[in-house]
């Protein structure tokens, strides 16, 4: 049984004991308008904003409270990738302030690109009976699963199986108490009868819904409060509770920490300072890597590719910033008309297409790719030329100063389909 299946089955039998309710922006002291998270445009991340345990010293004397979370969604080639996480009391400050809310703002997931389809989110607070070596085992699990919560997720997925196995062993332990439990599935849109994946706060409380009015719940000073008005609301006590926050984002600011991007950028700069042509070839590989990265949304890939190129040009002396755009004007095109730069980009790619067509034989069109020189294709030459012409027109309208980059970023394996997909991404960016 997968971790998400375990959560889903348990919540069906235990739901009567827990309340899970979203807190709308009008009941927040610093209102954050909810965002419907859209496929290939947004990233998502789950946070534990606050946790409260009522004063129960037996819990900490006999048990070890552990925060569990898991997300299941499409990532890379896996349509149902599970990303688990565990945090012990020392990781979130539990046990140090009995009877007081612990404001932790602790990330329970990485910043994950939303590819569409269904998403399941689960979180729980489970108290495990203290045993020899338990806390050491917990720390190992936290260290392993924590690798999934920062940096380049695709580079750390290899630890998932180990984390899942350890967490399943933990969840299978007999001596435990369930204190808080949350499970929610998302898919489709609310307007069409589904459940839209929407950012915002959700309060999870151990108690029967009929015992208090959920419309009197507020988010104040980053914590869960209860009262008739925001001003009169006081911290909710007497119940175990946690406040979750689902974040949406449209850009990643940590892409330079991605191992592949950082390595290629440094190599391109090193070679470009000695031989500009060699450096240019390497940075093109970095642009292709950005376009193919499973860690980026389609809408963010172009921005990251541009940022990599600008870092490279600034380091090797690509020319001064253009007076109107503030962008770097590159190489032989510096100071020239924008149309001249577009023409050079179109001519370069078209010449490459024609050359590789001749090498590939009659009736076969291939576009060489920077990474490893790999080629291949399904469409014919005329179809690709038509796509190039459409790309030329759209590139002029979209960004004449960077049309050559748009051309270089296209994954031409799919020919017309590949161009259309990329153009759609550019127009949405």
C-alpha positions as CSV (number, residue, x, y, z in Angstrom):
1,X,0.0,0.0,0.0
2,X,1.4,3.4,-1.0
3,X,1.7,6.2,1.6
4,X,-1.1,8.2,0.0
5,X,-3.4,5.2,-0.1
6,X,-2.7,4.7,3.7
7,X,-3.7,8.4,4.4
8,X,-6.8,8.2,2.1
9,X,-8.0,5.0,3.7
10,X,-7.5,6.3,7.3
11,X,-9.2,9.6,6.6
12,X,-12.3,7.8,5.5
13,X,-12.6,6.1,8.8
14,X,-11.4,8.9,11.0
15,X,-12.9,12.0,9.3
16,X,-15.6,12.5,11.9
17,X,-12.9,13.3,14.4
18,X,-11.2,16.1,12.4
19,X,-12.2,19.4,10.9
20,X,-10.5,20.7,7.8
21,X,-11.7,24.1,6.5
22,X,-10.1,26.7,4.2
23,X,-9.7,30.2,5.7
24,X,-10.7,32.8,3.1
25,X,-8.8,36.1,2.6
26,X,-11.5,38.1,4.3
27,X,-10.6,36.3,7.5
28,X,-6.9,37.0,7.3
29,X,-5.1,40.0,8.8
30,X,-2.8,40.1,5.8
31,X,-5.2,38.9,3.0
32,X,-3.7,36.8,0.3
33,X,-6.0,36.3,-2.7
34,X,-6.3,32.7,-3.6
35,X,-4.8,31.6,-7.0
36,X,-6.1,28.8,-9.0
37,X,-2.9,26.9,-9.8
38,X,-2.7,26.3,-13.6
39,X,-0.9,23.6,-15.4
40,X,2.5,24.5,-16.9
41,X,2.2,28.0,-15.4
42,X,2.5,27.6,-11.7
43,X,4.6,25.9,-9.1
44,X,3.1,24.6,-5.8
45,X,4.6,24.1,-2.4
46,X,2.9,23.0,0.9
47,X,3.9,24.7,4.2
48,X,3.2,23.9,7.8
49,X,2.4,27.5,8.9
50,X,1.6,26.7,12.6
51,X,1.0,23.8,14.9
52,X,-0.7,23.8,18.3
53,X,-0.8,20.9,20.8
54,X,-2.9,21.3,23.9
55,X,-1.1,20.9,27.2
56,X,-0.6,17.2,27.4
57,X,2.7,16.3,29.1
58,X,2.0,12.6,28.8
59,X,2.3,12.9,25.1
60,X,5.9,14.2,25.3
61,X,6.8,11.9,28.2
62,X,5.7,8.7,26.5
63,X,5.5,9.5,22.8
64,X,7.4,11.2,20.1
65,X,5.2,13.5,17.9
66,X,6.1,13.3,14.2
67,X,4.7,15.4,11.3
68,X,4.0,13.5,8.1
69,X,3.2,14.8,4.7
70,X,2.9,13.5,1.2
71,X,2.0,14.8,-2.2
72,X,1.0,12.7,-5.3
73,X,1.1,14.4,-8.7
74,X,2.6,14.1,-12.2
75,X,6.3,14.7,-12.2
76,X,8.8,14.0,-15.1
77,X,7.6,10.7,-16.7
78,X,5.7,9.5,-13.6
79,X,2.0,10.3,-13.8
80,X,1.6,9.5,-10.0
81,X,4.8,10.4,-8.3
82,X,4.6,10.3,-4.5
83,X,6.8,12.7,-2.6
84,X,6.8,11.9,1.2
85,X,8.3,13.8,4.1
86,X,8.6,13.4,7.8
87,X,9.7,15.9,10.5
88,X,10.5,15.1,14.1
89,X,9.7,17.4,17.1
90,X,13.2,19.0,17.0
91,X,12.6,20.0,13.3
92,X,9.5,22.0,14.0
93,X,9.9,23.0,17.6
94,X,7.4,20.7,19.1
95,X,7.8,19.8,22.8
96,X,9.4,23.1,23.7
97,X,6.3,25.2,24.2
98,X,3.5,22.9,25.6
99,X,0.1,24.5,25.4
100,X,1.4,27.2,23.0
101,X,1.2,27.5,19.2
102,X,4.4,26.8,17.4
103,X,4.7,29.1,14.3
104,X,7.1,27.2,12.2
105,X,6.6,28.1,8.5
106,X,8.2,24.7,7.7
107,X,8.2,23.5,4.1
108,X,6.6,20.1,3.7
109,X,7.3,19.9,0.0
110,X,9.7,21.3,-2.7
111,X,8.6,23.9,-5.2
112,X,7.0,21.5,-7.7
113,X,5.9,22.4,-11.2
114,X,2.2,21.6,-11.8
115,X,1.7,19.6,-14.9
116,X,-2.0,19.2,-14.7
117,X,-4.2,16.2,-13.9
118,X,-5.0,15.2,-10.3
119,X,-3.1,16.1,-7.2
120,X,-3.5,14.6,-3.7
121,X,-2.2,16.3,-0.6
122,X,-1.9,14.7,2.9
123,X,-0.6,15.8,6.2
124,X,-0.7,14.3,9.7
125,X,0.6,14.5,13.2
126,X,1.3,11.0,14.6
127,X,2.6,10.3,18.1
128,X,4.8,7.2,18.3
129,X,5.6,5.3,21.5
130,X,9.1,6.0,22.6
131,X,11.4,3.1,22.0
132,X,15.2,2.6,21.9
133,X,16.8,4.1,18.7
134,X,13.5,5.5,17.6
135,X,14.6,9.1,17.5
136,X,17.8,8.2,15.7
137,X,15.7,6.4,13.1
138,X,13.4,9.4,12.8
139,X,16.4,11.7,12.2
140,X,17.7,9.5,9.4
141,X,14.2,9.5,7.7
142,X,14.1,13.3,8.1
143,X,17.5,13.7,6.5
144,X,16.6,11.4,3.6
145,X,13.1,12.8,2.9
146,X,14.4,16.3,3.4
147,X,16.5,16.0,0.3
148,X,13.3,16.1,-1.7
149,X,12.3,19.4,-0.2
150,X,15.1,21.7,-1.5
151,X,16.9,22.3,-4.8
152,X,16.5,20.3,-7.9
153,X,13.9,17.7,-7.3
154,X,14.7,15.6,-10.4
155,X,18.3,15.2,-9.1
156,X,17.2,13.7,-5.7
157,X,14.3,11.5,-6.8
158,X,16.6,8.5,-6.4
159,X,16.1,8.7,-2.6
160,X,12.3,8.4,-2.9
161,X,12.2,4.6,-2.7
162,X,14.3,4.6,0.5
163,X,12.2,7.3,2.1
164,X,9.0,5.6,1.2
165,X,10.2,2.3,2.6
166,X,11.2,3.8,5.9
167,X,8.1,5.9,6.3
168,X,5.9,2.9,5.5
169,X,7.7,1.0,8.3
170,X,7.0,3.9,10.6
171,X,3.3,4.1,9.7
172,X,3.0,0.4,10.3
173,X,4.2,0.7,13.9
174,X,1.5,-0.5,16.3
175,X,2.2,1.8,19.2
176,X,1.0,5.2,17.9
177,X,-1.7,7.7,18.3
178,X,-3.2,9.8,15.5
179,X,-3.6,13.4,16.6
180,X,-4.2,15.3,13.3
181,X,-5.1,14.1,9.9
182,X,-5.7,15.8,6.5
183,X,-6.2,14.5,3.0
184,X,-7.5,16.3,0.0
185,X,-7.7,15.4,-3.7
186,X,-7.8,18.0,-6.5
187,X,-8.6,17.7,-10.2
188,X,-10.5,19.6,-12.9
189,X,-12.2,22.9,-12.1
190,X,-14.7,23.8,-9.5
191,X,-17.0,25.3,-12.1
192,X,-17.2,21.9,-13.9
193,X,-17.8,19.8,-10.9
194,X,-14.2,19.1,-10.0
195,X,-12.0,20.6,-7.3
196,X,-9.6,23.3,-8.4
197,X,-6.1,23.3,-7.0
198,X,-6.1,26.7,-5.2
199,X,-3.5,28.4,-3.0
200,X,-4.4,29.5,0.5
201,X,-4.7,28.5,4.1
202,X,-6.4,25.4,5.5
203,X,-7.0,24.8,9.2
204,X,-7.0,21.2,10.5
205,X,-8.5,20.7,14.0
206,X,-8.9,17.7,16.1
207,X,-12.6,18.0,17.1
208,X,-16.1,17.6,15.9
209,X,-17.3,20.3,13.5
210,X,-20.5,20.7,15.5
211,X,-18.6,21.8,18.6
212,X,-17.6,25.2,17.3
213,X,-18.4,27.6,14.5
214,X,-15.8,27.4,11.7
215,X,-16.8,30.8,10.4
216,X,-15.1,32.3,13.5
217,X,-11.7,31.0,12.5
218,X,-9.1,33.6,11.5
219,X,-5.5,33.8,10.4
220,X,-3.8,36.4,12.5
221,X,-0.1,37.1,13.0
222,X,0.6,33.9,11.1
223,X,-1.4,31.7,13.4
224,X,-4.9,30.2,13.8
225,X,-7.3,32.4,15.9
226,X,-10.9,32.1,17.0
227,X,-13.5,34.9,17.6
228,X,-16.3,37.0,16.4
229,X,-14.0,39.6,14.7
230,X,-10.4,39.8,13.7
231,X,-9.7,42.3,16.5
232,X,-11.4,40.2,19.1
233,X,-10.0,36.8,17.9
234,X,-7.7,35.0,20.2
235,X,-5.4,32.0,19.6
236,X,-7.4,28.8,19.3
237,X,-6.6,26.6,22.3
238,X,-8.1,23.5,23.8
239,X,-7.6,21.6,20.5
240,X,-4.8,20.0,18.6
241,X,-4.5,22.0,15.4
242,X,-2.3,22.7,12.4
243,X,-2.5,25.5,9.9
244,X,-1.4,24.5,6.4
245,X,-0.6,26.9,3.5
246,X,-0.5,26.0,-0.1
247,X,1.8,28.4,-2.0
248,X,1.6,29.1,-5.7
249,X,4.5,30.7,-7.6
250,X,5.2,31.5,-11.3
251,X,9.0,31.5,-11.1
252,X,11.9,29.8,-9.4
253,X,14.7,32.0,-8.1
254,X,17.1,29.1,-7.3
255,X,17.7,27.7,-10.7
256,X,21.4,28.6,-10.6
257,X,21.8,26.1,-7.8
258,X,20.6,23.3,-10.2
259,X,23.7,21.2,-10.7
260,X,23.4,20.9,-14.5
261,X,22.7,24.6,-15.1
262,X,25.5,25.7,-12.8
263,X,28.0,23.4,-14.2
264,X,27.2,24.3,-17.8
265,X,27.2,28.0,-17.1
266,X,30.6,27.9,-15.4
267,X,32.0,25.8,-18.2
268,X,30.6,28.1,-20.9
269,X,32.1,31.2,-19.2
270,X,35.5,29.5,-18.7
271,X,35.6,28.4,-22.4
272,X,34.0,31.6,-23.7
273,X,36.7,33.8,-22.1
274,X,39.3,31.8,-24.2
275,X,37.3,30.9,-27.3
276,X,33.9,32.6,-27.8
277,X,32.7,30.0,-30.3
278,X,33.3,27.2,-27.8
279,X,31.6,29.1,-25.0
280,X,28.6,29.8,-27.2
281,X,28.2,26.1,-28.1
282,X,28.2,25.2,-24.4
283,X,25.7,27.9,-23.4
284,X,23.4,26.6,-26.1
285,X,23.5,23.2,-24.4
286,X,22.5,25.0,-21.2
287,X,19.6,26.6,-23.0
288,X,18.4,23.2,-24.3
289,X,18.8,21.8,-20.7
290,X,16.5,24.6,-19.4
291,X,13.9,23.9,-22.1
292,X,13.9,20.2,-21.2
293,X,14.1,20.5,-17.4
294,X,11.4,18.6,-15.6
295,X,11.9,21.0,-12.6
296,X,10.6,24.0,-14.6
297,X,7.2,24.9,-15.9
298,X,6.8,25.6,-19.6
299,X,6.1,29.2,-18.8
300,X,9.3,29.5,-16.7
301,X,11.7,27.7,-19.1
302,X,12.1,30.7,-21.4
303,X,12.8,33.1,-18.5
304,X,15.5,30.7,-17.0
305,X,17.1,30.2,-20.5
306,X,17.3,34.0,-20.9
307,X,18.8,34.4,-17.5
308,X,21.4,31.8,-18.2
309,X,22.3,33.5,-21.5
310,X,22.5,36.9,-19.8
311,X,24.7,35.6,-17.1
312,X,27.0,34.2,-19.7
313,X,27.1,37.3,-21.9
314,X,27.7,39.6,-18.9
315,X,30.7,37.4,-17.9
316,X,32.3,37.1,-21.3
317,X,31.5,40.6,-22.5
318,X,28.5,40.3,-24.8
319,X,28.1,44.1,-25.2
320,X,26.3,46.9,-23.4
321,X,22.7,46.8,-22.4
322,X,20.3,48.2,-25.0
323,X,19.1,51.7,-24.2
324,X,15.4,50.8,-24.7
325,X,15.1,47.4,-23.2
326,X,17.9,47.1,-20.6
327,X,18.7,43.7,-22.2
328,X,22.1,42.6,-23.4
329,X,22.7,43.1,-27.1
330,X,24.9,40.3,-28.2
331,X,28.0,39.7,-30.3
332,X,28.0,40.7,-33.9
333,X,24.5,42.1,-33.6
334,X,25.4,44.8,-31.0
335,X,24.1,48.1,-32.0
336,X,22.5,46.8,-35.1
337,X,18.8,46.9,-36.1
338,X,16.6,44.4,-34.3
339,X,15.5,43.0,-37.7
340,X,19.1,42.2,-38.5
341,X,19.4,40.0,-35.4
342,X,16.2,38.2,-36.3
343,X,17.4,37.6,-39.8
344,X,20.7,36.1,-38.6
345,X,18.9,33.8,-36.2
346,X,16.5,32.6,-38.9
347,X,19.2,32.2,-41.5
348,X,21.4,30.2,-39.0
349,X,18.7,27.7,-38.2
350,X,17.5,27.5,-41.8
351,X,21.0,26.8,-43.0
352,X,21.4,24.1,-40.3
353,X,18.1,22.5,-41.4
354,X,19.2,22.5,-45.0
355,X,22.6,21.1,-44.2
356,X,21.3,18.3,-42.1
357,X,18.6,17.5,-44.7
358,X,21.3,16.8,-47.2
359,X,23.2,14.7,-44.8
360,X,20.1,12.8,-43.8
361,X,19.2,11.9,-47.4
362,X,16.2,12.7,-49.7
363,X,12.8,13.1,-48.0
364,X,14.3,13.1,-44.5
365,X,14.6,16.2,-42.4
366,X,16.7,16.4,-39.2
367,X,17.6,19.3,-37.0
368,X,20.9,18.7,-35.2
369,X,20.7,19.5,-31.5
370,X,23.4,20.9,-29.4
371,X,23.4,18.3,-26.7
372,X,25.3,15.3,-28.0
373,X,24.4,16.2,-31.6
374,X,21.2,14.1,-31.4
375,X,18.7,14.4,-34.2
376,X,15.6,12.7,-35.4
377,X,12.3,13.6,-36.7
378,X,8.9,12.7,-38.0
379,X,7.9,15.5,-40.4
380,X,9.0,16.4,-43.9
381,X,11.2,19.3,-45.0
382,X,8.3,21.5,-46.2
383,X,6.5,21.2,-42.9
384,X,9.5,22.3,-41.0
385,X,10.2,25.2,-43.3
386,X,6.6,26.3,-42.9
387,X,7.0,26.1,-39.1
388,X,10.2,28.2,-39.4
389,X,8.3,30.8,-41.3
390,X,5.6,30.9,-38.7
391,X,8.2,31.1,-36.0
392,X,9.9,34.0,-37.8
393,X,6.7,36.0,-37.9
394,X,5.8,35.3,-34.2
395,X,9.4,35.9,-33.0
396,X,9.4,39.4,-34.6
397,X,6.1,40.3,-32.9
398,X,7.0,38.7,-29.6
399,X,10.7,39.8,-28.9
400,X,12.8,41.0,-31.8
401,X,15.8,41.4,-29.6
402,X,15.9,37.7,-28.6
403,X,14.5,35.9,-31.7
404,X,17.7,34.0,-32.2
405,X,17.3,32.5,-28.7
406,X,13.7,31.5,-29.4
407,X,15.0,29.6,-32.4
408,X,17.8,27.9,-30.6
409,X,15.6,26.8,-27.7
410,X,13.1,24.9,-29.9
411,X,13.2,21.1,-29.5
412,X,12.9,20.2,-33.2
413,X,12.4,16.5,-32.8
414,X,8.7,16.9,-33.2
415,X,9.1,19.4,-36.1
416,X,5.8,21.2,-36.4
417,X,4.4,19.9,-33.2
418,X,7.6,20.8,-31.3
419,X,7.5,24.3,-32.7
420,X,3.8,24.8,-31.9
421,X,4.3,23.6,-28.4
422,X,7.2,26.0,-27.8
423,X,5.4,28.9,-29.5
424,X,2.4,28.3,-27.2
425,X,4.8,28.4,-24.3
426,X,6.4,31.7,-25.5
427,X,3.0,33.4,-26.0
428,X,1.8,32.4,-22.5
429,X,5.1,33.5,-20.8
